[in-house]
Amino acid sequence: MEQVKRVATVNDLSGFGRCSLTVALPVLGAMGFQPCPVPTAVLSAHTGYANPVVRDFTGDMAAYLDHWRTLELDFAGVYTGFLGNERQADILLPFLKEVKAQGGLCLVDPAMGDHGRLYDTCKGMVEPMKRLVGQATVATPNLTELCLLTGYHYGLVKKDGPPRYRRSIEIMARQLLGSGCESVVVTGIDQGANGQVENCVITDKEQPAVWVGSPRVERNFAGTGDVFASVLCGYLLRGEPLQVAVEHTAAFVWEATAHTARLDAPEQDGIAFEPYLHILCN
């Protein structure tokens, strides 16, 4: 009997607020994989809520992964998200190299910031995250993270306005390819007047970028990037070509986000994706 493919899923575990592992585990499970969590931190609620209880997991991560090595586990892929500090990146880097050497997918979501601002908890994480991105089969930065990783000024890029800043985004994404990353998907780019949110797909320095759009929902829900990266990871592990995987992912995120907007749910609670998991089972 064929074994269910395992995915090492590296992210924080927030008890409340749909994000990180509480998104990745149900999504990848619904898509037919065994997600194996590696918590980077445990929080009572994500940091969009005031005064969460936070427990850092850095001190146990190396032993955690070493135990997996003694079990001789094989992974079809590894998906990394939020990291708490540089030491966590150093611990994960050899693990990513091992999975990649075995032919596994390495999806790195460099969760560090949004809306032009580095998260307060991610100070000092830009250079460590660059090292992880350099090992990625696919990296999924948003525009803020793309600017942080490439040294561009977010405000100046945004000043050009949509759709003129497309060229700058493509230049930055190709710069990431030069770091060793195989493909880049820049996510959640608001194209303003045309009512679209677009994702820029770059797989080759010389080939044209592919832009995949979906209707914009006039809300800013926490954890949207986590939903996108988790679903994309699942489609890629199913063997879908990157562009097709991004198209399917964008459609799912739009449908689940539009549903959540109709519920008038608080934005910090995240996307109510659960009623749509059946779509991912097929």
C-alpha positions, 0 to 999 in steps of 0.5 A: 500500500502506498504511504501517505506523503509526509510534510514537515510543517514549521510554524508557530502554534497559535491557540486562537486566530486562524494562522500558521499551524492551525491553518496548515494542519487542516489544509494539508490533511484535507489535501491528502498529506500527513502534516508533521508539525515543528512548532517554533513558538506556542501562543495563546493567540496570535500577535494581532491580539493584545498580550498573548502568552508566548512560549518560545520553542527554540531550545527544543527544536534541534533535539526535536529534528534529531529525534526525527532523524533517528526515526529515519522519516522521509518527507515529501516536502517541508514548508516553513513559515514564521520563525522567532529568531536567527537560531531557529533559521540556523537549526532549520537550514540543514534540515531543508538541505536534507529534504531537498537532497532527497528530492523533496519540495522546500516551500519557504514562506518568509513571514516577516512583515506586511504593509511595508513594516517588519513585524516587531517580533522579526527584528534581525530576521532578514538575513537568516530568512535570506539563507532559508529562501536560498534553499527554497524550491518555491518562496512565497513572499508578500510585497513587504517581504520581497522588499526586505529580502532584496533591499528595495524601499517599499514606499518607493516601490508603492509610490509608482502605483499599480500597475506600474510597479509590476516591473519593480516586482519582477526585478526583485523576484528575479533577484531572489532567483539569483540567491539559489531559490528556484521559483518565486510567487509574490503574493497578495499584490493589490492592483487597485483600480482594477479590483484585482489581487494578483500573484506574480510567478517567476520561474526563470530569470529570462522568461516573462513573469506570469500574473495570476489574479482574483477579485479583491475582497475589501477586508484585511484578514489575518493569516491570509498568507498562511492559507495561500502558502498551505494550499499552494504547498498541497497542490505542488505536492500533488504534482501540479505545475506551479502556475496551475497550482497558483491559479487553484490556490488564488481561487480557493483563497478568494472564495474562502475570503469572500465567505468570511467577509459575508460573515462580517467576522473580525479581521484578526480572527482570520479566514473561515476556510473550514466550510471549503476544505471539501474543495481541497479533498478532490 
